[in-house]
């Protein structure tokens, strides 16, 4: 009975596989949104002032960071929770993909979230002359500081746990 329960529990990890496939589809949707944003940016570039140009670039960078975040979750999550990925047959296989453990995944996720938050905050600062709501700006700053502090605390606790092992 114990062996059967352990086998069922071990096989249950495959329930996560459709989640990662769903994230691949979501990444394709993000690519579509990136294409729409890029097309808008390129076709209206002549009408943009310096601020609009920077905001357009920040929107593209924001979407790129989000895509990178999704890739990190897909590969690291699948590798850590479902099955090992054999990258030996691929010459262009990124080395980090098979080396990110759960602690590394948490750090990469939080670093990406901090970067995305920083871009949102920078966009708001770029729009100050256009009447950005001060209350909204205050909340963006608070949220960003919370993300940064969370990242510092996470890195510190991971470092402490490494020393204890």
C-alpha positions in Angstrom: 0.0 0.0 0.0 2.8 2.4 0.9 4.6 1.8 -2.5 1.3 2.5 -4.3 0.7 5.7 -2.5 4.3 6.8 -3.1 4.0 5.9 -6.8 0.7 8.0 -7.1 2.3 10.9 -5.3 5.4 10.7 -7.6 3.3 10.5 -10.7 1.1 13.5 -9.5 3.9 15.8 -10.4 2.9 15.4 -14.1 -0.3 17.3 -13.3 1.9 20.4 -13.4 3.0 19.8 -17.0 -0.2 21.3 -18.5 0.4 24.4 -16.4 3.8 24.9 -18.1 2.3 24.2 -21.5 -0.3 26.9 -20.7 2.6 29.3 -19.9 4.1 28.6 -23.3 0.7 29.6 -24.9 0.7 32.7 -22.6 4.2 33.5 -23.9 2.8 33.4 -27.4 0.1 35.8 -26.4 2.8 38.1 -24.9 4.7 37.9 -28.2 1.6 39.1 -30.0 1.2 42.0 -27.6 4.9 42.8 -28.0 4.4 42.8 -31.8 1.4 45.1 -31.5 3.3 47.5 -29.2 6.3 47.4 -31.5 4.2 48.1 -34.6 2.6 51.1 -32.8 6.0 52.3 -31.6 7.6 52.2 -35.1 4.6 53.6 -37.0 4.2 56.6 -34.7 7.9 57.2 -34.0 7.9 60.4 -36.1 5.1 61.9 -33.9 6.8 61.1 -30.6 8.7 63.6 -28.5 11.6 62.4 -26.3 9.3 61.4 -23.4 7.0 59.4 -25.7 10.0 57.6 -27.2 11.4 56.6 -23.8 7.9 55.5 -22.7 7.5 53.4 -25.8 10.9 51.8 -25.3 10.1 51.1 -21.6 6.9 49.4 -22.6 8.9 47.1 -25.0 11.5 46.4 -22.3 8.7 45.7 -19.8 7.1 43.1 -22.1 10.6 41.6 -22.7 11.2 41.3 -18.9 7.8 39.7 -18.5 8.6 37.2 -21.3 11.9 36.4 -19.6 10.1 35.9 -16.3 7.7 33.4 -18.0 10.7 31.5 -19.6 12.4 31.3 -16.2 9.2 29.9 -14.6 8.6 27.4 -17.4 12.1 25.9 -17.5 13.0 26.1 -13.9 9.6 25.0 -12.7 9.4 22.1 -15.1 13.0 21.0 -14.2 12.4 21.3 -10.4 8.9 19.9 -10.1 8.2 17.7 -13.1 11.2 16.1 -14.8 14.8 16.8 -15.7 15.4 18.3 -19.2 18.2 16.8 -21.2 19.9 19.7 -22.9 23.0 17.7 -24.0 21.9 17.4 -27.6 21.5 21.2 -28.0 24.6 23.2 -28.7 22.8 26.5 -27.9 21.3 25.3 -24.7 21.6 28.0 -22.0 23.7 26.7 -19.1 21.5 28.2 -16.4 18.4 26.2 -17.4 19.5 23.0 -15.7 21.2 24.7 -12.8 18.5 26.8 -11.3 17.2 25.2 -8.0 14.1 26.4 -6.2 16.1 29.0 -4.2 17.6 30.4 -7.4 14.2 30.3 -9.0 12.7 32.5 -6.2 15.6 34.9 -6.5 15.3 35.2 -10.3 11.6 35.6 -10.1 11.8 38.4 -7.5 14.6 40.1 -9.4 12.4 40.1 -12.5 9.5 41.5 -10.6 11.7 44.2 -9.1 12.8 45.1 -12.6 9.2 45.2 -13.9 8.2 47.3 -11.0 11.1 49.7 -11.6 10.0 50.1 -15.2 6.4 50.9 -14.1 7.7 53.4 -11.6 9.9 55.0 -14.3 7.0 55.2 -16.7 5.0 57.0 -14.0 7.9 59.5 -13.3 8.1 60.1 -17.1 4.4 61.0 -17.1 4.7 63.5 -14.2 4.3 66.5 -16.5 1.1 64.9 -17.8 -0.7 64.9 -14.5 0.0 61.6 -12.9 -2.0 61.0 -9.8 0.2 61.6 -6.8 -1.6 58.9 -4.8 -1.0 56.4 -7.5 2.7 57.4 -7.7 3.0 57.1 -4.0 1.6 53.5 -4.1 4.0 52.6 -7.0 6.9 53.8 -4.9 5.7 51.9 -1.8 5.1 48.7 -3.8 8.5 49.0 -5.5 10.3 49.4 -2.1 8.4 46.4 -0.7 9.6 44.3 -3.7 13.2 45.5 -3.2 13.1 44.8 0.5 11.6 41.4 -0.1 14.4 40.6 -2.5 17.0 41.6 0.1 15.3 39.6 2.8 15.0 36.6 0.5 18.7 36.8 -0.5 19.7 37.2 3.1 17.6 34.2 4.3 18.9 32.0 1.5 22.5 33.0 2.4 21.8 32.1 6.0 20.4 28.7 5.1 23.4 28.0 2.8 25.8 28.7 5.7 23.8 26.4 8.0 24.0 23.5 5.6 
